[in-house]
């Protein structure tokens, strides 16, 4: 959209091998016009390592799961 971006800390959600991982305080450039997020390569590498290595998390969250095919 060619909007301006500003650096913000975001919450990033990643699905990997059937599980959902929530990563907080991810530095990203966020478009002020459309909200698109751009994660820098160094942050993406850290996210990959967390997802692949699965260290002990800071905390756990209960995440609801819905199936849109079952909604009328």
N, C-alpha and C positions, 0 to 999 in steps of 0.2 A: 504493500500500500504506500510505501515510501514515507511513512510517518517517522517522526523522531523517536529515538530510543533513550531510555534512562536505565541506569543500573539499579537493580532491586534484588532483594533476597526472596526467592520463591520456594514453594513446596513442590517437589517433583515426584510424580508417581510413575513407577515402572512395573510392568508385568514381566515376569521371567519364570519359565517352566511352571506355569500354573499358580504362581504366588504373586501377590502384590507387595511391592516395597515402596514405602513412603520415605522420601529423603527431604529433610527440612534445611532451610538456610542455604539454598543453592544460589550462588551469585549468577545473575543472568541479565542480559539486556532485554528490556521489555518495551515493545512499541507502545507509545502513548496514544496512538490513534486506534489500533486494532487489537492490541493486547498480545500479539504474537511474541513468543519467548525465544531467545537465542542464548544457548548455553555455550560458554567458552570451552575449547578443547581440554584444558587442564581440569576443569570441573567435570566434564564428561568422562575423563579417564578415572577420576575418583569415584564417580557413580558406578562405572563398570566394575571397578574393583570391589566396591561394597556389594553389588548384586551378585557377582561371581563367587566371592570369598565367604559371604554370609557371616560376618563377625557378629558377636552378640549385639543386638539392637539396644538403643537408648531406652526404648519402651515398645510396647505392642499396642495395636489398635484393633478393635472389632470393626470389620468392614462389611456392610450389607451387600448382598449380591442379588441382582434382579435379572430376569430373563425377559427381554422385550418381546420375544415371540409368544409369551404367555399373557401379555397385556392386551385387553380388548380395545 
